Amino acid sequence: MLTALRRAWAKRQLSDPDYAYLFDEHPDELVSFDCEATSLDVKAAEILSIGAVKIKGNKILASESFYVLVKPEGIMQASNIKVHGLRPKDVSGGIPAADAVRQLLAFIGGRPLVGYYLEYDIALVNKVLKPLIGIGLPNRPIEVSGIYYNQELDKNPDGYVDLRMATLIEKLQVPDLPRHDALNDAINVAVMYLTLVARGKRK
């Protein structure tokens, strides 16, 4: 009920009616998405790339993927370049963050969003989105680390649950695409999500 109330409130706050489609439900499709950014501090971070892929039923629609490079306004720090591998010359031809977010919205529509520590990625997008349309993403979030955590606690209520992505990939025995690439991470998360769903059904 609380989610429904929040969505209703957000719809009233929407300043651009062209984006009312964000509230259209897609009961059989999800979108896994990921951002690479200049910092782990959301307040200071600028988006460098966004990757996303659709999930329908138990299939990842690899042919329906989204990837865009974003040109930051500030200076990129060498310590962050070592993480995501994107150099200034790599993103020099990127598009403005506002254009990238508009393209992302057209791709995701009203589909629920799947992610790993999704709160961070949503916060990055919302920094750009709220000034554009008056609201943040209204899409329902699905956090894969939360699903994994609950499943592990069901098996061992008193145990420690390691939520690092490398651990999830190893424990779930799923392929591991090169990480810290926005589209690869989105695909990795989509595979983990479907594996967790299947594992939950076997309980």
N, C-alpha and C positions, 0 to 999 in steps of 0.2 A: 504493500500500500504506500509506504513511504517513497519508494522509487516512482510510482505512478504520480504521486503528488508533486514530486520534484520535477518530473517531466512536464506536467501540466503547467507548473510555475515557469519553467524555462521557455515553454512555448509562448507564454504571454510576454516574456521578456525579449523574444526574438525581434530584432530591429529591421531585419531584411526578409520580407515574406518569400523571396526567391529560395530561401533555405528551409522552408517548411517541410521539404522532403526528408530532412534529417529525423523527423518523427514518424516516418512511414515504417511500419514493422516489416521485417523479412524473416518470417518464422523458420525458414529452412536454410538460411545462409548466415555465416559469420565472416568477420574479417580479422585476420591476425596482422598486427602492425607493430613497427618498431622505428625509432628515431635514433640517429647518431647526432651528437651535439658537441659543442666546444667545451662544455663543462658538466660535471655532475651536479653542480649547484643550479637549480632551475632558475633562480633569479638572475644569475649571470649568464646562463647558457643561451647559445644561439643554435638553431637547427642547422645541421650540415646536410643531412639526407633523410629521406623517409622511404620506407619499404613496406609493402602490404601485399597480402594474398588472400583470396577468398576461399572459404571452406563451405562445402555444401554436403550435407549428410555426413558420410564418413570419408569424403574425398577432398583433397586439396586441389583447387583449380589453378594449377601452375600457369596455365595459359592466360589466366585472368589475374595477373600480378601488376603491381604499381611500384615504380621507383623513380625518385627525382632527387637531383642534387640541388642544394640551396647555397647561395653565395652569402656568407655572413657579412655583417657590417663592421664588426670589430676585428681585432688581431687574434689569430689562432695561436694557442700556446703549444710549444713543442711537446710538453708532457701529454697532452691530449691527442696529438697527431700519432704518437706511439700506440695509442689504444685503437683508434678507428682507422688509421692509415690514410686518412684523407688530408692531402697537403693543400696549401693555398692555391697552387696551380690546378689541382684537381677540381676545386669548387669555383674557380674563377669564372667558369662559364655557366655556373648555376643560376637558377632563377630566384627572384625575391621570395622571402619566406611567406608573404601573404599570398602570392600566386601558387606556391607549393601547397599551402593549406587548402586553398580553394579547390585545387585539383584533387587533393586527398578527399575532401568532402564529397565531390562528385563520384569518387570511386566507392566510398564506404556507404553512402546513403544513410539509412537508418539501421544498418546491420549492427548487432552486438560486436564489441571489440574484444579480441583475445590478445593477451600479452603476458610478458614476464616482467614483473615489477612495472606493470602497466601504468600505475599512478604517475610515474615520472614522465613517460611518453605523452600521456594525456595532458599533463601540466605544461609541457613544452608547446604542444599544439594550442592549448587554451590561451597561452600568453599572446599568441598571434591572432587567434580566432575572436576572442571577446571584443577587442576594439573594432573588428570588422562587422560582426552581426549581433553583438550585445550579449551573447551567451557562450559558454563553453560547450564541448561535445556532450550532447544529451544521450548518446548511445550507452546501452547497458554494458558494463565492463565485466570481463571474465578473466580472472587471474590464475594462471596455470600453477604458480607456486603455491597458491592457496588450496587448489584442488589436491596437489601432491601432498601438501602438509596434512590435510585432513585424512587422506588415505593412509599415510604412514602412521599417523596417530591411532587410527582404527586398529592397525596391526600391533602397535606397541605404544600404549598410552603413556608410558613413562620414559619413552626414548627421546633422544635428541634427533631433530630432523635437519639435515644439511640442505639448505635451499639454493646453493650455488648452481648456476646453469649447468656447469660441467658435471656436477653430481647427478642432476636430474637426467641428463642425457645418458650417463653411464648406467644409472639404476634402471631407467626405462628401456635401455638397449635400443636406442633409436639412432639413425645416422646423424652425423655431426658435420654440417656444412661449416666452412670457415666463418668464425664468429666476428662480431663487431663490424659487420656489413649489414646495413638495415634490411635489405631484402632477404639475405641468408638467415638473419636472426628471426625475421617474420616467418619464414618457412620452417625453421627449426622449432619455433614455438607452436606452429600449426600441427606439426608431427607429434610433438609432445602432448598437445591437447587431445588429439584423437586417440593417442595411446592411453592417456589417463581415462578418457571416457570408456574405452573398451575394457580397461582394467577394472573400472568401477562396476561395470556390468557383470564381471565374472565373480564378484564377491558373493 
